């Protein structure tokens, strides 16, 4: 594992967002959802794709507070442009479990 500096860590914009909608990403090569996420007034709405279909249904995702990196460059994923990276951890089978927030915090709040 490489050690990073505090300045390196501060460059990563990990922010809280609320999933407003989630739908099956029909064009994806691997099962995935397309999500629209609200990061508050400063950042606004962002779109992302995530391969999280083993642990979540679209209905379970709506309203969930998540953590995402919002300062990566946009990335074309099939027909959609992903605008943030939703974070999670792999379970024992390699399936992703989302990082979440268990209390209300302002949308767009930065991890500190």
ZIHU-V423584 format. One record per backbone hydrogen bond with DSSP energy under -1.0 kcal/mol. CO is the residue of the C=O (numbers start at 1). NH is the residue of the N-H. Records with the same first field share a line. If there is no record, write none. Layout:
CO=NH / NH
This chain:
5=9
6=10
9=12
12=14
13=70
14=111
15=68
16=108
17=66
18=38
19=63
21=36
23=34
24=26
25=28
32=25
33=50
34=23
35=48
36=20 / 21
37=46
38=18
40=44
44=39
46=37
47=83
48=35
50=33 / 52
52=56
57=61
58=62
61=64
64=19
65=101
66=17
67=87
68=15
69=85
75=82
77=80
80=77
82=75
85=69
87=99
89=97
91=94
95=91
97=89
106=109
109=16
